[in-house]
Amino acid sequence: MKKMILRLLSLFCLLMITNQLVYSQHPSINQDAKKLSMALYAVASLYVDTVNSEKLTEDAIRGMLEKLDPHSNYLDKEETKELTEPLQGNFDGIGIQFNMLTDTLYVIQVIPGGPSEKVGLMAGDRIIMVNDTLIAGVKMRTNDIMKRLRGPKNTEVNVKVLRQGTPDLIGFKIIRGKIPVTSLDASYMADKTTGYIKLNRFAATSIEEFREALEKLNKQGMKNLILDLQSNGGGYLNAAIDLADEFLSKDKLIVYTEGNKQRREEATSTAKGNFEEGRLVILIDESSASASEIVSGAIQDWDRGILIGRRSFGKGLVQKPIPMPDGSMIRLTVARYYTPTGRCIQKPYESGNKEQYNMDIINRFDHGELMHADSIHFADSLKYNTLLNNRIVYGGGGIMPDIFVPLDTTRTTKYHRELVAKGVIYRTSMNYIDQHRNELKKAYPTIEKFKSKFSVNTEILDNLRKLAEEEKIEFDEGQFNLSKSLIMLQLKALIARDLFDMNEYFIIINDINESYQKALQIINDSKEYNKILEK
């Protein structure tokens, strides 16, 4: 008892000193900080059972941040590393993206060309064991799982996975490698004068990748550019500013940030960019967010180019990373992004209600916004005017494109969704190219010949149906015929990717990208292009 009293007295003295320091800097939060400190200590020191103080502290921080906006969050040191690596260029590992659901690691995507794809790991696989250690259903921490999967290049890791429709575990021996994290998916000449560049994120290497691609396209005769930011969820702010700078002349405001406790900070264009002349079209959709919206908003506000697609996500909150002593990090929202005209990029949200916020895209679909432009209504108070041509644009969250292109749902069916979800389309293409790789290379030495001459034949479709049956996907002839053209093009694009590279995948798949096709039409019609920018 004497020892406990001494401990409590020591704690009280410590709290008094700590709270005095807090009070001197932020008097308004003194009592709140005192309550939090005392509660934490009381639980750690007096609670009937043993507690994990580190986890308790982390849970308290997470709980506090969850009551704020949807993007303020806490990351432990492994989560911090996982967040920053994809934006830094490369890392060593097995090459998968995953989610932890109900204590099980689900493979969301295998990185093209990475070690996992080479041995046949697939999206949807559940990794059950790593090097004979059970990781599923045992409440293992994510960072402990990461330690087992990651390691130096050329080292070996053995995994066993559970695959939908396969009763037994499947074993894979994976040789870890350097995982390239490129932000540029594709760059090619869409026609004799139009270049196409697709960025999947805004990373540390993005501007160098973009400039290199731009230089190559210029040498091939590019006059106009389609920049594809569809499904680009953002990344580094500086990368977005640098990219916008490529299109704008000197001293043009690109973006500014401002918050209740943050002064207005502006970013403006600098020296001559590499594509200030020539027609420019940017493709966006409901998954284009943050940095993508900064670039799109600046281009639209300065009447520099045309936006085509659907209203962007609406992520316009600025997170300040606050490093913790143990390598963890708080990402605290401190300001909002605004376009040059003053439009706030962030869509409305209710503090502490992340579930409703995360349902926004589904709600847009249910309300018909993704299919019909007239389902989108803007109040007059949200009207803004562009800075050169005085065109009307709208705020209120996200960037509304100049030309709306509805989401195409005419070829999607339940049968097709199940084929995709269970990896049947991917496995069909992989099996086919494994059996015919040499003859395909000989018959189609170039992507141009492959695109014009190759067609998905009956053999491939029969194999797809066979694999689907093995996966217990019930065949529906009506749905199959409705989705047949989409399935065939996806198979052709995947075969092109494995035969050539990711670049060639987009050369094929963009044939069903309605926004891309609309961009090609407008960018090659100077009269129509100028009319849109001037109205």
N, C-alpha and C positions, 0 to 999 in steps of 0.2 A: 504493500500500500504506500509505503514511504517513497519507493522508487517511482510509483505512478504519479504521486503528487509533485515530485521533483520534475518529472517529464512534462506535466501539464503547466507547471510554472515556467519552465524553459520555453514551451510552446507559446505561452501568453506573451513573454518578453519578445520572442521572435516576431509574433504577429504584430505587436505594438510598433516595433521598428519598421517592419515591412509596410504596415498600413500608413505610418507616418510619411514614408517615402512616396507611397501612392497618393496620399492626400495632398502633399505639397505640389504634385504635378497635376492631379486631376481631382480636386475636392469633391466633385459631384458623384464620383463613383467610389468614394472611400468606404461607405457603409456596405455597398454591394460586394466589394473586394473582400472586406472583412468577413462577411457572411460566407462567401465561397471558400475562403481559406479555412475558416473554423469548421465548416461542414466537412471538408475534405480531411482535415486532421482528425476530427472526431471519429469519422468512419474508420480511418486507417488505424487509429490508436485504440479505440474502445469497442469496435464492433465484435459481436460474439464469435464470428468465424474469421478465418484468414481471408484477406482480400488482396488483390493485385493492385497496388497503388498506381502503377503506371497505366494500367488499363482503366482504372477508375478516373484518373485525370483525363485521359483521352476521351472517354465517354462523356465526361462533363463538358469538355471543349466542343465535341461534336454536337451535343445536345443544345448548347448555347448558339452555335452557328446555324443550326437547323431552323431556329426561330427567326432568322434574318431573311435575306434574299435567297433565290434558288442556286446561286453560284458561289456563295461563301462556303468554304469547307475546310476540313482538317485532313491532312495526309500524314500517315506515319512515314518513317524514313524510307521504307521499301516502296511505298506508294509514291513518295516524292521522286525517287529514282525512276520508277516506271513512267511517271508523267513526263519527265524531262527528256528521257532517252529518245523517244520517237521524234523529238524536235531538234535533236542535236546531230543527227546524221547517221549513226550506226551504233551497234552494240553486239556483244557476243551472246549467242543463245540458240534456241532450236527453231525460232521463226514462227511463232503463233501469236494470235490475239485471243484472249479468253475472258470469261466471266466466271465468278464463283457464285453458284446458286445452290442453296440447300446443301452446303458442305461438299459440293462436287464441282470439279473444274470442267467447264464446257468450252470446247474449242469454238470460237466464233469465226475465226478466219485463219487460214494458213498463208503466210507471206509468200507471194509468188517467187519462185527460185530459191526459197530458203530450205534448210535441212529437213524440216518436217514435211514439206510438200514433196520433196524428192523421194521419201520413203513411203508416201501414200497416206499420211495423216489427213483427216478431212474435217471440214466444218461440221459441227454436230457431234463429233466424237467426245466422249467423256473420259478423261484420263483418270484411271483408278489407282495405278501403282507407278511409282518411279523408283527404279533400281531396287525392286522387291520390297519397297516401303509403301504400305497402304496410305493413300492421301485422301480418299473419298469417305465421307461419313464419319470422320474422326475429329472434326472440328479443328483441323490443323490451320494455323495462321497462314494467310496468303504469302507473307514474306518467307515463311519456312518452306512453302511449296516452291516459291521462286528460286530459293537457294539451291533446291534439288534439281530444278530444270536448267538453270543458267550455269554457265561455267566457261572456262577459257576455250578459245577456238581449237578445233581438232580433238577435243576430248569427247568421250562417249557417254551417252545416257540411254538407259533402257526404260521404255514405258510400256504399260499395258492399258489398252483402251476398251471401253464398251461402246459398241456401235449399234445404232438402231437397227433391229431386224436380225442381228447376229447374237446368238445366245452365249457364245464363249468370248472370253477376253482375247483381243488381238495384240500380239507383241510387236514392238518396233524398236530397232536399234538405230538411234539417231546420233550422227556425228555433229557436234555443235560447230557453228561457224559464225563468221562476221555477218551480221544481218544488216544489209543496206536499207536505210530508211529514206528513200528518195521522196521528194514531194512532187515530182513531175511524173505523171503517168504516161503522157503521150505528147508528141509534137510531130506534126507532119503537114504536108501541103494538101489542103482539102480540094483545091483546084489549082489552076495555073497561077493565080494571083493571091489566093487566100490561104493563110497559115492557120493552124489550129494548135493550141496549147492547153493541156489539162493539168491543173494543179490539184492535189488531193489534200494539202495542208500548207500552212505557212510556217516553215521551219527555218533553222539557222542557215541552211544551204539553199533556200528557195530562190533567192534573187540571183545567185550565181547560176543555178540550173536554168532559170528563166532566160537570163541573158545569153547563155550558151545556146539554148534552143532558138532564141530569136535570131542570133547571128547565123545559124545554119539555115533557117528559113529565109532570111534575107538573101543569102547566097543562091537560094533556089528560086528567087524571083518574087518573094512575097511583097505585096503592096498593102493588103488588108489583113486583119487578125481577128480570129474568134478565140476568146479566152474563156475556158470552161471552168467555172467555179461551182458547178452543181455538186451537192453533197460534200463540199469543202467546209469542215466544221471550224476552221480558223487556225490559230496558233499565235506566233509572236507578233506583237504590234509593230515592231520595227520592220519586219518582213512585209507587212501590209503597206506601211508608209513607203518603203523602198519600191514596191511594185507600182503603187499609184504614181509615184514620182516618175516612172518610166514613160507615162502617158501624158503628163501635164507639164506645161511650160513653167518657168521659174516664178516663185513667190505666189503660188496658188495654195490656199488653205486646203489641207487634205482631211484633217480630222481634229477635233478638240475634245478634251476631257474636262469634266467639272463635277465636283461633289460638295456636299455640305461643309466638309472640312478640308477640301482640296481646291486650291485656286485653279482657275482656268489655265490649261496648258495646251498650246497649239503646235501642230506639225504642218509645215509647209513644204512645197516642192522646192527643189534646189536647182542644180545645174541642168543643162539640157538632157532630157531623157532619150532613150533609144527608140521610142515609138510615139513621138508627139504628132506625127503626121500619119495619114492613112486612116481608113475607116476601121472602127473598132466596135465589136459586139461582145458583150459579156453575158454568159449563160449562168443563171442562178435558179435555185429551187428552194423548197421548204426546209432543206437540210443545209443550205448555205448559211454560215453563221460567223459572227464576230469579225475576224480579219477580212473575210470575204465580203461582209457587209460594209466595212470601212472602205475597201477599194471600190465596190459597186456604187456606194453612196457618193463618193467623191467624183467618180466619172459621170454619174448622172447629174449631180448638182452643177458641174462645170460644162455640161452639154458636150462632153468630149466623146461620148460613144452611146450606144444603145444597149439597154438591158432587155434580155428576152428570157422568159420562163415563168416562174411563179414566185409569190411573195416569200422573201427569205425568212429565216428562223426568228430573228429578233433578239439576238444576244448582244446587248450593248452595255454590259456592266464591266467595269475595270477591276480586276483582282490584283491586289498588292501582295506578293509573297512575303511572309513574315517567318524567317527561319527560326526554328527552335534549337536549343543547345544539343539535343540528341539526334539531329539530322532530320527531324520531322518538320512540317511546315503548315502554317495557316495561310490559306488564300482568302484574304478579306476584301470584299468589295468596298472600294473607296471613292469611286466616281462613275460617271456614265459617259459613253461615247456619243458624240454629236457629229453629224455630217456638216459640210461647209455652210449649208443654208440654215443650220440650227435644228435639224430634225434629230430627235432622240431615237437611236437605233433600238433600244431595249423595249420589248413588248411589255404590256402591263402584267403585274403579278401580285398575288396576295402573300404577304410575308408569312413564312412558316408553313405554307401549303405547297410543298414541292410536288406532291402527287398530281394536283390539278394543273400545275405548270407543265409537268412532263406529259400530260395528256393533250396538250395544245394541238399537236400535229394530227392526232386522231380526231380531235374535235373539228379541226378544219376539214378533214375528209368527210366526217359525218354531216357537216353543214353544207357540203358541196363546194367549198371554196377552191379545192384543188382541181375541180372539173369545170367550174363556171365562174368567169370573171365578175358577173353581176351579183354573185353571192357575197362579194366583198364590199362593204360600205364604209366610207370615211366621212367623218364629221367635217363641216366647213372649217372648224377651228384647227384642223390638222393640215390645212392647205399651206403649201410653201411654193415659192417660185424659184426656178433655176437661175443661176447667176449671170448667164450670158443671153439666153433666148427667152427668159421669163416664162418658161413652160410651167405648168402646174404639176407638182409632185406632192406626195402625201407622207406625213409622219405617222406616229402612233405605234411604232414597233415594226421592225423589219423594213426591207426595201422592196417597194412594189415596182416590178419591171415596167418598161415602156410598152412592151408587147407581151400579152398574156398567152401562154401555151398550156392548155389543160393537160392534166395527167391522163395518159391513155390506159383505160381499164378494159378496153374491148377484147384484148387477147389473153387476159389473165383469168384463170379458172382455179378451182380447188385442186384439180388434178395437177396443174402446172405448179402450184404453190407447194404441193407435197413432193413433187419431183425435185424442186429446188431445196426444200427443207431437209430432205434425206440424202442430198448429194448425188442424186441419180444422174442429172445432166452432166455434172462435172466428171463423175466416174465413167460415164459412157464415152465422153470425149477422150479421157485419159486412156481407157482401154483400146479405143480405136487407133489412136496415134502410136501407142506402144506396139501394136500389131502391124502397122503400115508406115512407120516413120521413114524408112529408107525410100520406099516407092513414092511417098508424098514429097520428100525433099527433091527427088529426081524430077517428078512431074510438075512441081510448083516451086521453082527456084526463087521467085519474087512474090511479094504480096500482091502485086498488081495481077499477076497470072492466077494466083490462088483465089483472089476475090472474084475475078470474072469467070473462071472455069470450074472451080470446085463447087460441088453441091452435096448436101447431106442426103445419102442414098437410103434405100430400103434396109440394107444391112445394119446401118447405124441405128435407125429407128426401131428395128426389131430387137436389137441389143438393149436399147433404152427400155422398151416394154418388158423385156425379160428381167432386167435389173429392178424395174419398178415392182414386178410381181414378187420378186425375192424380198423386197422391202415391204410387202403386204399393202402396196398401193393399188386399190381397186381400179381397174381400167374402165374409163367412161369414154365411149367413142365420140359422143357429141362434144364433150369438153376437150378431148384430145384434138379433134379437128379444129375447134375454135382456137386452141393455143398452138397448133402445129407450126405455123409460120414463125412464131416467136421462139418455140423450142428449137427449130431448125437453125435459126439465125444465132441463137445462143451457143448451140453446138459448134457451128462453123467458127464463131468468134473464139471459143475456147481452144479449138484445134489450131487456129491461126496463132493464138498466144503461145501454145506449146511448140508449134513448129517454128515460130519466129520470136516474138517478144510481146510484152504488154502493149506496146505502141500499136502493133498490128491488131490486137484485140479491139481497140477502139476504132480503128479504120473499118472494121466489120460491124461492130455493134452500133455505131453511130447511124447506121442506116435506119434504125427504128427510134432514134432520138429526135423527137419532134422539134424540140427547141433548136437543136443543131441544124436540122433541115430548114427551119424558118430563118435561122441566122444566115445560112448560105444564100437563101433567096434574097434577103434584104441587103446583105453586104455587097452583092453583085449588081444591085440596082441603085445607082447613085441618086436618082430622082426620089425614090421611095425612102432611102436612107436619110437624105436631107429633109424630106418632108416630115419625118417622125421627129427629128431633132428640132425642127422649127415650130411645130404646132403647140 
